[in-house]
Amino acid sequence: MHPYPWLIAHRGAMAEAPENVAAGFDIAFSHGIDGIETDVQMSADGVPVIFHDDTLRRITGKKGAVADYPFAALQELDYGAWYAESFRGQQILTLESLLKRYAGKGILMIELKSGAGRQDPSAYRTRLCRAAANTILRAVPENRHQEIFILSFDAGMVVHTRELAPSLNYVLNLGKPVSWKAFDGALHRGLWGYGLAFRKLTAGFVRQCHDREKRVAVYSCNSPAEVSAAIELGTDVVMTDDPGKVATYFSDLRESVSAASSFRREIKTNRQCNAGEGE
Protein backbone atom coordinates (compact mmCIF):
# COMPACT_ATOMS: atom_id res chain seq x y z
CA MET A 1 0.00 0.00 0.00
CA HIS A 2 1.04 3.61 -0.50
CA PRO A 3 2.67 5.58 2.36
CA TYR A 4 0.41 7.93 4.28
CA PRO A 5 -0.95 10.46 3.75
CA TRP A 6 -2.68 9.53 0.49
CA LEU A 7 -3.76 11.98 -2.18
CA ILE A 8 -7.13 10.92 -3.60
CA ALA A 9 -8.84 12.56 -6.58
CA HIS A 10 -12.42 13.38 -5.55
CA ARG A 11 -14.73 12.27 -8.39
CA GLY A 12 -11.73 12.39 -10.72
CA ALA A 13 -10.09 15.61 -11.89
CA MET A 14 -13.03 17.97 -11.42
CA ALA A 15 -10.92 21.08 -12.01
CA GLU A 16 -9.97 19.80 -15.47
CA ALA A 17 -12.73 17.45 -16.61
CA PRO A 18 -16.30 16.31 -15.96
CA GLU A 19 -16.80 14.42 -12.72
CA ASN A 20 -17.14 10.66 -12.44
CA VAL A 21 -16.34 9.82 -16.07
CA ALA A 22 -13.43 7.94 -17.63
CA ALA A 23 -11.81 11.09 -19.06
CA GLY A 24 -11.61 12.66 -15.61
CA PHE A 25 -10.30 9.55 -13.90
CA ASP A 26 -7.66 9.07 -16.61
CA ILE A 27 -6.47 12.65 -16.15
CA ALA A 28 -6.40 12.24 -12.38
CA PHE A 29 -4.21 9.14 -12.53
CA SER A 30 -1.88 10.88 -14.98
CA HIS A 31 -0.94 13.27 -12.16
CA GLY A 32 0.58 10.49 -10.06
CA ILE A 33 -2.07 10.44 -7.34
CA ASP A 34 -2.60 7.54 -4.95
CA GLY A 35 -6.15 6.82 -6.05
CA ILE A 36 -9.64 8.07 -6.82
CA GLU A 37 -12.95 8.54 -5.01
CA THR A 38 -16.26 7.99 -6.76
CA ASP A 39 -19.97 7.44 -6.15
CA VAL A 40 -22.24 4.50 -6.90
CA GLN A 41 -26.00 4.43 -7.42
CA MET A 42 -28.23 1.84 -9.05
CA SER A 43 -30.34 1.99 -12.20
CA ALA A 44 -34.00 0.99 -12.26
CA ASP A 45 -33.01 -2.47 -13.48
CA GLY A 46 -30.35 -3.02 -10.83
CA VAL A 47 -27.08 -2.02 -12.53
CA PRO A 48 -24.58 -0.24 -10.21
CA VAL A 49 -23.42 2.92 -12.02
CA ILE A 50 -21.07 5.80 -11.29
CA PHE A 51 -22.99 8.99 -10.50
CA HIS A 52 -23.09 11.49 -7.64
CA ASP A 53 -26.14 13.74 -7.70
CA ASP A 54 -29.63 12.93 -6.45
CA THR A 55 -30.99 13.89 -9.88
CA LEU A 56 -29.72 13.81 -13.46
CA ARG A 57 -30.53 17.47 -14.17
CA ARG A 58 -27.17 19.18 -13.51
CA ILE A 59 -25.14 16.72 -15.57
CA THR A 60 -27.52 15.60 -18.33
CA GLY A 61 -30.42 18.05 -18.27
CA LYS A 62 -32.89 15.22 -17.69
CA LYS A 63 -35.49 15.06 -14.93
CA GLY A 64 -35.53 12.35 -12.32
CA ALA A 65 -32.93 10.22 -10.59
CA VAL A 66 -30.61 7.48 -11.80
CA ALA A 67 -32.92 4.95 -10.15
CA ASP A 68 -35.82 6.11 -12.33
CA TYR A 69 -34.15 4.95 -15.56
CA PRO A 70 -33.10 1.53 -16.85
CA PHE A 71 -29.42 1.25 -17.67
CA ALA A 72 -30.04 1.28 -21.43
CA ALA A 73 -31.69 4.70 -21.12
CA LEU A 74 -28.85 6.05 -18.97
CA GLN A 75 -26.36 4.95 -21.63
CA GLU A 76 -28.06 7.18 -24.20
CA LEU A 77 -27.36 10.36 -22.22
CA ASP A 78 -24.25 12.53 -22.41
CA TYR A 79 -22.19 13.03 -19.24
CA GLY A 80 -19.45 15.33 -20.52
CA ALA A 81 -20.91 18.11 -22.66
CA TRP A 82 -22.26 20.01 -19.62
CA TYR A 83 -18.64 20.67 -18.62
CA ALA A 84 -17.14 21.48 -22.02
CA GLU A 85 -17.90 20.62 -25.63
CA SER A 86 -14.56 18.82 -25.89
CA PHE A 87 -15.89 16.20 -23.47
CA ARG A 88 -19.07 15.48 -25.39
CA GLY A 89 -19.64 11.74 -25.74
CA GLN A 90 -18.58 10.70 -22.24
CA GLN A 91 -20.85 7.85 -21.17
CA ILE A 92 -21.96 6.73 -17.76
CA LEU A 93 -19.63 4.13 -16.24
CA THR A 94 -20.87 0.99 -14.58
CA LEU A 95 -19.15 -0.04 -11.36
CA GLU A 96 -17.89 -3.12 -13.18
CA SER A 97 -16.35 -1.12 -16.01
CA LEU A 98 -14.70 1.26 -13.54
CA LEU A 99 -13.18 -1.65 -11.63
CA LYS A 100 -11.91 -3.34 -14.77
CA ARG A 101 -10.33 -0.10 -15.95
CA TYR A 102 -8.73 1.11 -12.71
CA ALA A 103 -8.36 -1.75 -10.20
CA GLY A 104 -4.65 -2.24 -9.69
CA LYS A 105 -3.78 1.35 -10.63
CA GLY A 106 -4.28 2.72 -7.13
CA ILE A 107 -6.66 3.12 -4.22
CA LEU A 108 -10.35 3.02 -5.19
CA MET A 109 -12.70 4.70 -2.71
CA ILE A 110 -16.29 3.92 -3.61
CA GLU A 111 -19.11 5.78 -1.87
CA LEU A 112 -22.48 4.05 -1.79
CA LYS A 113 -25.24 6.67 -2.10
CA SER A 114 -28.13 6.04 0.25
CA GLY A 115 -31.02 6.72 -2.13
CA ALA A 116 -32.92 8.72 0.50
CA GLY A 117 -36.28 10.01 -0.73
CA ARG A 118 -37.15 7.05 -2.95
CA GLN A 119 -40.42 5.22 -2.36
CA ASP A 120 -38.71 2.34 -0.58
CA PRO A 121 -35.21 3.56 0.37
CA SER A 122 -34.54 0.62 2.69
CA ALA A 123 -35.07 -1.94 -0.06
CA TYR A 124 -33.02 0.16 -2.48
CA ARG A 125 -30.09 0.35 -0.07
CA THR A 126 -30.14 -3.39 0.53
CA ARG A 127 -30.16 -4.09 -3.21
CA LEU A 128 -27.36 -1.59 -3.85
CA CYS A 129 -25.16 -3.08 -1.13
CA ARG A 130 -25.66 -6.55 -2.55
CA ALA A 131 -25.08 -5.46 -6.15
CA ALA A 132 -21.95 -3.48 -5.28
CA ALA A 133 -20.44 -6.26 -3.17
CA ASN A 134 -21.12 -8.91 -5.78
CA THR A 135 -19.68 -6.74 -8.56
CA ILE A 136 -16.49 -6.00 -6.64
CA LEU A 137 -15.93 -9.60 -5.57
CA ARG A 138 -16.45 -10.74 -9.15
CA ALA A 139 -14.33 -8.07 -10.86
CA VAL A 140 -11.41 -7.55 -8.48
CA PRO A 141 -8.85 -10.27 -7.67
CA GLU A 142 -8.64 -11.09 -3.98
CA ASN A 143 -5.07 -9.82 -3.76
CA ARG A 144 -6.38 -6.36 -4.74
CA HIS A 145 -9.16 -6.20 -2.14
CA GLN A 146 -6.92 -4.21 0.23
CA GLU A 147 -7.01 -1.36 -2.31
CA ILE A 148 -10.83 -1.18 -2.35
CA PHE A 149 -12.61 1.06 0.17
CA ILE A 150 -16.36 1.26 0.67
CA LEU A 151 -17.61 4.60 2.00
CA SER A 152 -21.08 5.71 3.06
CA PHE A 153 -22.88 8.21 5.28
CA ASP A 154 -25.34 5.40 6.01
CA ALA A 155 -24.05 3.16 8.80
CA GLY A 156 -26.50 0.43 7.89
CA MET A 157 -25.10 0.24 4.36
CA VAL A 158 -21.58 -0.04 5.75
CA VAL A 159 -22.62 -2.90 8.04
CA HIS A 160 -24.54 -4.78 5.36
CA THR A 161 -21.85 -4.49 2.69
CA ARG A 162 -19.17 -5.56 5.16
CA GLU A 163 -21.18 -8.69 5.93
CA LEU A 164 -21.22 -9.50 2.22
CA ALA A 165 -17.59 -8.56 1.47
CA PRO A 166 -15.51 -8.59 4.69
CA SER A 167 -12.19 -8.54 2.83
CA LEU A 168 -12.69 -4.91 1.73
CA ASN A 169 -11.99 -1.77 3.78
CA TYR A 170 -14.81 0.34 5.22
CA VAL A 171 -15.10 4.05 5.97
CA LEU A 172 -18.05 5.72 7.70
CA ASN A 173 -18.59 9.28 6.50
CA LEU A 174 -19.65 11.69 9.22
CA GLY A 175 -21.51 14.98 9.06
CA LYS A 176 -19.50 16.25 12.02
CA PRO A 177 -17.08 14.95 14.65
CA VAL A 178 -18.96 12.93 17.25
CA SER A 179 -18.39 11.87 20.81
CA TRP A 180 -16.50 8.62 21.18
CA LYS A 181 -19.28 7.41 23.45
CA ALA A 182 -21.23 6.91 20.22
CA PHE A 183 -18.47 4.80 18.71
CA ASP A 184 -19.00 1.65 20.72
CA GLY A 185 -19.95 -1.63 19.14
CA ALA A 186 -19.01 -3.89 16.28
CA LEU A 187 -19.63 -1.28 13.57
CA HIS A 188 -16.82 0.97 14.69
CA ARG A 189 -14.42 -1.79 15.69
CA GLY A 190 -14.59 -3.13 12.15
CA LEU A 191 -14.01 0.18 10.36
CA TRP A 192 -10.81 1.20 8.63
CA GLY A 193 -11.62 4.82 9.41
CA TYR A 194 -13.85 7.87 9.10
CA GLY A 195 -14.52 10.52 6.47
CA LEU A 196 -15.16 14.16 7.30
CA ALA A 197 -15.40 17.51 5.53
CA PHE A 198 -12.15 19.48 5.86
CA ARG A 199 -13.89 22.52 7.34
CA LYS A 200 -15.10 20.36 10.25
CA LEU A 201 -11.81 18.61 10.94
CA THR A 202 -10.20 19.10 14.35
CA ALA A 203 -6.92 17.93 15.83
CA GLY A 204 -8.82 16.34 18.70
CA PHE A 205 -10.92 14.22 16.37
CA VAL A 206 -7.85 13.00 14.46
CA ARG A 207 -6.07 12.19 17.71
CA GLN A 208 -9.05 10.22 19.04
CA CYS A 209 -9.26 8.26 15.79
CA HIS A 210 -5.57 7.45 15.81
CA ASP A 211 -5.70 6.45 19.48
CA ARG A 212 -8.26 3.84 18.42
CA GLU A 213 -6.21 2.81 15.37
CA LYS A 214 -8.66 4.38 12.91
CA ARG A 215 -7.68 6.47 9.89
CA VAL A 216 -9.12 9.84 8.88
CA ALA A 217 -10.05 10.95 5.35
CA VAL A 218 -11.00 14.57 4.56
CA TYR A 219 -12.65 16.22 1.56
CA SER A 220 -11.99 18.40 -0.34
CA CYS A 221 -8.70 20.29 -0.06
CA ASN A 222 -7.90 22.36 -3.14
CA SER A 223 -5.29 24.90 -2.06
CA PRO A 224 -1.79 24.65 -0.58
CA ALA A 225 -3.06 26.12 2.68
CA GLU A 226 -5.88 23.58 3.00
CA VAL A 227 -3.69 20.62 2.14
CA SER A 228 -0.94 21.75 4.53
CA ALA A 229 -3.45 22.27 7.33
CA ALA A 230 -5.02 18.85 6.80
CA ILE A 231 -1.64 17.13 6.84
CA GLU A 232 -0.48 19.06 9.91
CA LEU A 233 -3.60 17.86 11.73
CA GLY A 234 -2.53 14.29 10.99
CA THR A 235 -4.99 13.41 8.24
CA ASP A 236 -4.32 10.07 6.54
CA VAL A 237 -6.25 10.71 3.31
CA VAL A 238 -6.58 14.06 1.55
CA MET A 239 -9.22 14.24 -1.17
CA THR A 240 -8.98 16.99 -3.76
CA ASP A 241 -10.98 18.28 -6.72
CA ASP A 242 -7.78 19.56 -8.34
CA PRO A 243 -5.22 16.73 -8.37
CA GLY A 244 -3.16 18.39 -11.10
CA LYS A 245 -2.41 21.41 -8.94
CA VAL A 246 -2.23 19.68 -5.58
CA ALA A 247 0.02 16.82 -6.73
CA THR A 248 2.82 19.26 -7.57
CA TYR A 249 3.49 20.02 -3.92
CA PHE A 250 1.84 17.09 -2.14
CA SER A 251 4.84 14.77 -2.48
CA ASP A 252 7.11 17.28 -0.71
CA LEU A 253 4.58 17.64 2.11
CA ARG A 254 4.32 13.85 2.41
CA GLU A 255 8.09 13.52 2.76
CA SER A 256 8.06 16.15 5.50
CA VAL A 257 5.29 14.32 7.34
CA SER A 258 7.11 11.00 6.99
CA ALA A 259 10.29 12.48 8.45
CA ALA A 260 8.38 14.10 11.31
CA SER A 261 6.52 10.86 12.06
CA SER A 262 9.78 8.91 12.18
CA PHE A 263 11.23 11.50 14.55
CA ARG A 264 8.17 11.31 16.83
CA ARG A 265 8.32 7.50 16.86
CA GLU A 266 12.01 7.64 17.81
CA ILE A 267 11.32 10.08 20.65
CA LYS A 268 8.44 7.91 21.90
CA THR A 269 10.62 4.78 21.80
CA ASN A 270 13.44 6.52 23.67
CA ARG A 271 11.02 7.72 26.34
CA GLN A 272 9.65 4.20 26.77
CA CYS A 273 13.16 2.77 27.05
CA ASN A 274 14.18 5.41 29.58
CA ALA A 275 11.04 4.77 31.60
CA GLY A 276 11.80 1.06 31.61
CA GLU A 277 15.36 1.63 32.83
CA GLY A 278 14.09 3.57 35.79
CA GLU A 279 11.83 0.78 37.05
Kinemage of the C-alpha trace (Angstrom):
@kinemage 1
@onewidth
@group {chain A} dominant
@subgroup {mainchain}
@vectorlist {calphas} color= white
{ca met a 1} P 0.000 0.000 0.000
{ca his a 2} L 1.044 3.610 -0.499
{ca pro a 3} L 2.665 5.580 2.355
{ca tyr a 4} L 0.406 7.926 4.284
{ca pro a 5} L -0.950 10.455 3.752
{ca trp a 6} L -2.677 9.530 0.495
{ca leu a 7} L -3.764 11.979 -2.180
{ca ile a 8} L -7.127 10.916 -3.601
{ca ala a 9} L -8.843 12.558 -6.577
{ca his a 10} L -12.421 13.383 -5.550
{ca arg a 11} L -14.726 12.273 -8.394
{ca gly a 12} L -11.728 12.393 -10.715
{ca ala a 13} L -10.085 15.612 -11.890
{ca met a 14} L -13.028 17.971 -11.423
{ca ala a 15} L -10.918 21.082 -12.014
{ca glu a 16} L -9.974 19.801 -15.471
{ca ala a 17} L -12.734 17.447 -16.612
{ca pro a 18} L -16.300 16.313 -15.961
{ca glu a 19} L -16.798 14.422 -12.716
{ca asn a 20} L -17.143 10.658 -12.441
{ca val a 21} L -16.337 9.815 -16.069
{ca ala a 22} L -13.433 7.944 -17.634
{ca ala a 23} L -11.814 11.085 -19.058
{ca gly a 24} L -11.609 12.658 -15.613
{ca phe a 25} L -10.297 9.547 -13.899
{ca asp a 26} L -7.659 9.072 -16.608
{ca ile a 27} L -6.469 12.654 -16.152
{ca ala a 28} L -6.397 12.235 -12.380
{ca phe a 29} L -4.206 9.136 -12.532
{ca ser a 30} L -1.877 10.884 -14.984
{ca his a 31} L -0.942 13.272 -12.162
{ca gly a 32} L 0.579 10.495 -10.063
{ca ile a 33} L -2.068 10.445 -7.345
{ca asp a 34} L -2.601 7.540 -4.949
{ca gly a 35} L -6.155 6.818 -6.055
{ca ile a 36} L -9.645 8.068 -6.824
{ca glu a 37} L -12.950 8.543 -5.015
{ca thr a 38} L -16.257 7.988 -6.760
{ca asp a 39} L -19.971 7.439 -6.152
{ca val a 40} L -22.237 4.496 -6.902
{ca gln a 41} L -25.996 4.433 -7.423
{ca met a 42} L -28.230 1.845 -9.047
{ca ser a 43} L -30.337 1.991 -12.195
{ca ala a 44} L -33.997 0.985 -12.255
{ca asp a 45} L -33.013 -2.474 -13.480
{ca gly a 46} L -30.351 -3.025 -10.828
{ca val a 47} L -27.076 -2.023 -12.530
{ca pro a 48} L -24.575 -0.239 -10.214
{ca val a 49} L -23.421 2.917 -12.018
{ca ile a 50} L -21.071 5.803 -11.291
{ca phe a 51} L -22.994 8.994 -10.501
{ca his a 52} L -23.086 11.490 -7.641
{ca asp a 53} L -26.145 13.735 -7.701
{ca asp a 54} L -29.631 12.933 -6.450
{ca thr a 55} L -30.993 13.889 -9.885
{ca leu a 56} L -29.715 13.814 -13.465
{ca arg a 57} L -30.531 17.467 -14.172
{ca arg a 58} L -27.172 19.181 -13.513
{ca ile a 59} L -25.141 16.718 -15.570
{ca thr a 60} L -27.517 15.600 -18.327
{ca gly a 61} L -30.416 18.055 -18.267
{ca lys a 62} L -32.887 15.219 -17.689
{ca lys a 63} L -35.488 15.058 -14.933
{ca gly a 64} L -35.535 12.347 -12.322
{ca ala a 65} L -32.926 10.221 -10.589
{ca val a 66} L -30.613 7.479 -11.800
{ca ala a 67} L -32.918 4.945 -10.150
{ca asp a 68} L -35.822 6.114 -12.332
{ca tyr a 69} L -34.153 4.953 -15.559
{ca pro a 70} L -33.099 1.532 -16.846
{ca phe a 71} L -29.419 1.255 -17.668
{ca ala a 72} L -30.037 1.277 -21.430
{ca ala a 73} L -31.686 4.696 -21.123
{ca leu a 74} L -28.853 6.050 -18.969
{ca gln a 75} L -26.364 4.951 -21.629
{ca glu a 76} L -28.058 7.176 -24.199
{ca leu a 77} L -27.361 10.363 -22.217
{ca asp a 78} L -24.247 12.533 -22.407
{ca tyr a 79} L -22.187 13.031 -19.235
{ca gly a 80} L -19.446 15.326 -20.517
{ca ala a 81} L -20.906 18.112 -22.656
{ca trp a 82} L -22.257 20.012 -19.621
{ca tyr a 83} L -18.637 20.667 -18.616
{ca ala a 84} L -17.144 21.482 -22.018
{ca glu a 85} L -17.902 20.620 -25.625
{ca ser a 86} L -14.563 18.825 -25.886
{ca phe a 87} L -15.889 16.197 -23.466
{ca arg a 88} L -19.071 15.476 -25.387
{ca gly a 89} L -19.642 11.736 -25.740
{ca gln a 90} L -18.581 10.703 -22.240
{ca gln a 91} L -20.847 7.855 -21.170
{ca ile a 92} L -21.956 6.726 -17.763
{ca leu a 93} L -19.631 4.129 -16.241
{ca thr a 94} L -20.871 0.993 -14.577
{ca leu a 95} L -19.148 -0.035 -11.365
{ca glu a 96} L -17.890 -3.117 -13.178
{ca ser a 97} L -16.345 -1.116 -16.014
{ca leu a 98} L -14.696 1.256 -13.536
{ca leu a 99} L -13.177 -1.651 -11.626
{ca lys a 100} L -11.906 -3.344 -14.765
{ca arg a 101} L -10.331 -0.096 -15.948
{ca tyr a 102} L -8.735 1.113 -12.705
{ca ala a 103} L -8.360 -1.753 -10.202
{ca gly a 104} L -4.647 -2.237 -9.694
{ca lys a 105} L -3.781 1.348 -10.629
{ca gly a 106} L -4.283 2.716 -7.129
{ca ile a 107} L -6.658 3.122 -4.221
{ca leu a 108} L -10.351 3.017 -5.189
{ca met a 109} L -12.696 4.705 -2.712
{ca ile a 110} L -16.293 3.923 -3.608
{ca glu a 111} L -19.109 5.776 -1.874
{ca leu a 112} L -22.482 4.055 -1.786
{ca lys a 113} L -25.240 6.670 -2.104
{ca ser a 114} L -28.130 6.037 0.246
{ca gly a 115} L -31.023 6.722 -2.126
{ca ala a 116} L -32.918 8.718 0.495
{ca gly a 117} L -36.280 10.005 -0.729
{ca arg a 118} L -37.153 7.051 -2.949
{ca gln a 119} L -40.423 5.224 -2.356
{ca asp a 120} L -38.706 2.338 -0.583
{ca pro a 121} L -35.214 3.562 0.369
{ca ser a 122} L -34.543 0.624 2.691
{ca ala a 123} L -35.072 -1.939 -0.058
{ca tyr a 124} L -33.017 0.164 -2.483
{ca arg a 125} L -30.090 0.347 -0.072
{ca thr a 126} L -30.140 -3.386 0.529
{ca arg a 127} L -30.157 -4.086 -3.210
{ca leu a 128} L -27.355 -1.588 -3.854
{ca cys a 129} L -25.156 -3.085 -1.129
{ca arg a 130} L -25.658 -6.549 -2.551
{ca ala a 131} L -25.078 -5.461 -6.151
{ca ala a 132} L -21.950 -3.476 -5.284
{ca ala a 133} L -20.444 -6.257 -3.167
{ca asn a 134} L -21.122 -8.912 -5.785
{ca thr a 135} L -19.680 -6.741 -8.556
{ca ile a 136} L -16.486 -5.999 -6.639
{ca leu a 137} L -15.928 -9.601 -5.572
{ca arg a 138} L -16.449 -10.744 -9.150
{ca ala a 139} L -14.334 -8.075 -10.863
{ca val a 140} L -11.411 -7.552 -8.477
{ca pro a 141} L -8.846 -10.272 -7.672
{ca glu a 142} L -8.637 -11.089 -3.979
{ca asn a 143} L -5.069 -9.823 -3.760
{ca arg a 144} L -6.381 -6.364 -4.741
{ca his a 145} L -9.157 -6.203 -2.142
{ca gln a 146} L -6.921 -4.211 0.226
{ca glu a 147} L -7.014 -1.356 -2.311
{ca ile a 148} L -10.834 -1.176 -2.348
{ca phe a 149} L -12.605 1.060 0.167
{ca ile a 150} L -16.361 1.262 0.674
{ca leu a 151} L -17.615 4.600 2.004
{ca ser a 152} L -21.084 5.713 3.062
{ca phe a 153} L -22.879 8.208 5.283
{ca asp a 154} L -25.343 5.402 6.010
{ca ala a 155} L -24.051 3.161 8.803
{ca gly a 156} L -26.502 0.427 7.888
{ca met a 157} L -25.103 0.236 4.361
{ca val a 158} L -21.578 -0.044 5.748
{ca val a 159} L -22.622 -2.900 8.037
{ca his a 160} L -24.542 -4.784 5.360
{ca thr a 161} L -21.850 -4.492 2.694
{ca arg a 162} L -19.168 -5.563 5.156
{ca glu a 163} L -21.182 -8.694 5.932
{ca leu a 164} L -21.218 -9.500 2.218
{ca ala a 165} L -17.594 -8.561 1.474
{ca pro a 166} L -15.514 -8.589 4.686
{ca ser a 167} L -12.189 -8.540 2.829
{ca leu a 168} L -12.693 -4.913 1.733
{ca asn a 169} L -11.989 -1.768 3.779
{ca tyr a 170} L -14.810 0.338 5.217
{ca val a 171} L -15.104 4.051 5.967
{ca leu a 172} L -18.045 5.718 7.703
{ca asn a 173} L -18.592 9.276 6.498
{ca leu a 174} L -19.652 11.687 9.223
{ca gly a 175} L -21.514 14.978 9.059
{ca lys a 176} L -19.500 16.246 12.020
{ca pro a 177} L -17.078 14.948 14.654
{ca val a 178} L -18.964 12.930 17.247
{ca ser a 179} L -18.394 11.865 20.812
{ca trp a 180} L -16.498 8.618 21.176
{ca lys a 181} L -19.284 7.411 23.449
{ca ala a 182} L -21.235 6.912 20.219
{ca phe a 183} L -18.466 4.795 18.713
{ca asp a 184} L -19.001 1.648 20.719
{ca gly a 185} L -19.945 -1.634 19.142
{ca ala a 186} L -19.005 -3.892 16.275
{ca leu a 187} L -19.633 -1.275 13.568
{ca his a 188} L -16.820 0.968 14.694
{ca arg a 189} L -14.420 -1.794 15.692
{ca gly a 190} L -14.592 -3.126 12.145
{ca leu a 191} L -14.010 0.180 10.364
{ca trp a 192} L -10.812 1.204 8.631
{ca gly a 193} L -11.615 4.825 9.413
{ca tyr a 194} L -13.855 7.866 9.105
{ca gly a 195} L -14.518 10.516 6.470
{ca leu a 196} L -15.164 14.159 7.299
{ca ala a 197} L -15.400 17.513 5.526
{ca phe a 198} L -12.150 19.476 5.858
{ca arg a 199} L -13.888 22.519 7.336
{ca lys a 200} L -15.103 20.361 10.247
{ca leu a 201} L -11.809 18.606 10.939
{ca thr a 202} L -10.195 19.096 14.346
{ca ala a 203} L -6.916 17.933 15.829
{ca gly a 204} L -8.823 16.345 18.698
{ca phe a 205} L -10.919 14.220 16.367
{ca val a 206} L -7.846 13.005 14.462
{ca arg a 207} L -6.075 12.190 17.710
{ca gln a 208} L -9.045 10.222 19.042
{ca cys a 209} L -9.262 8.263 15.790
{ca his a 210} L -5.574 7.446 15.806
{ca asp a 211} L -5.697 6.448 19.482
{ca arg a 212} L -8.262 3.836 18.419
{ca glu a 213} L -6.215 2.806 15.371
{ca lys a 214} L -8.658 4.379 12.912
{ca arg a 215} L -7.684 6.466 9.894
{ca val a 216} L -9.121 9.836 8.877
{ca ala a 217} L -10.049 10.952 5.350
{ca val a 218} L -11.002 14.567 4.555
{ca tyr a 219} L -12.645 16.217 1.561
{ca ser a 220} L -11.990 18.404 -0.335
{ca cys a 221} L -8.697 20.291 -0.056
{ca asn a 222} L -7.904 22.363 -3.141
{ca ser a 223} L -5.289 24.902 -2.057
{ca pro a 224} L -1.789 24.646 -0.584
{ca ala a 225} L -3.064 26.123 2.677
{ca glu a 226} L -5.883 23.584 2.999
{ca val a 227} L -3.689 20.620 2.137
{ca ser a 228} L -0.944 21.745 4.526
{ca ala a 229} L -3.452 22.270 7.328
{ca ala a 230} L -5.022 18.848 6.797
{ca ile a 231} L -1.642 17.133 6.842
{ca glu a 232} L -0.479 19.058 9.906
{ca leu a 233} L -3.599 17.861 11.726
{ca gly a 234} L -2.527 14.293 10.988
{ca thr a 235} L -4.989 13.412 8.241
{ca asp a 236} L -4.323 10.074 6.544
{ca val a 237} L -6.245 10.709 3.311
{ca val a 238} L -6.579 14.057 1.545
{ca met a 239} L -9.223 14.239 -1.170
{ca thr a 240} L -8.984 16.989 -3.755
{ca asp a 241} L -10.982 18.281 -6.719
{ca asp a 242} L -7.776 19.559 -8.341
{ca pro a 243} L -5.219 16.731 -8.371
{ca gly a 244} L -3.159 18.390 -11.097
{ca lys a 245} L -2.413 21.407 -8.939
{ca val a 246} L -2.225 19.680 -5.580
{ca ala a 247} L 0.020 16.823 -6.733
{ca thr a 248} L 2.820 19.259 -7.573
{ca tyr a 249} L 3.490 20.024 -3.919
{ca phe a 250} L 1.844 17.089 -2.144
{ca ser a 251} L 4.841 14.773 -2.482
{ca asp a 252} L 7.106 17.281 -0.713
{ca leu a 253} L 4.578 17.635 2.109
{ca arg a 254} L 4.323 13.854 2.413
{ca glu a 255} L 8.094 13.525 2.758
{ca ser a 256} L 8.061 16.151 5.502
{ca val a 257} L 5.291 14.322 7.340
{ca ser a 258} L 7.114 11.003 6.994
{ca ala a 259} L 10.289 12.479 8.454
{ca ala a 260} L 8.378 14.102 11.310
{ca ser a 261} L 6.518 10.861 12.056
{ca ser a 262} L 9.784 8.907 12.179
{ca phe a 263} L 11.233 11.497 14.552
{ca arg a 264} L 8.167 11.307 16.827
{ca arg a 265} L 8.318 7.496 16.859
{ca glu a 266} L 12.009 7.644 17.808
{ca ile a 267} L 11.317 10.082 20.645
{ca lys a 268} L 8.440 7.907 21.901
{ca thr a 269} L 10.625 4.779 21.799
{ca asn a 270} L 13.444 6.523 23.670
{ca arg a 271} L 11.020 7.716 26.341
{ca gln a 272} L 9.653 4.200 26.765
{ca cys a 273} L 13.158 2.767 27.050
{ca asn a 274} L 14.181 5.411 29.582
{ca ala a 275} L 11.036 4.771 31.600
{ca gly a 276} L 11.802 1.058 31.610
{ca glu a 277} L 15.357 1.625 32.831
{ca gly a 278} L 14.087 3.568 35.795
{ca glu a 279} L 11.834 0.780 37.049
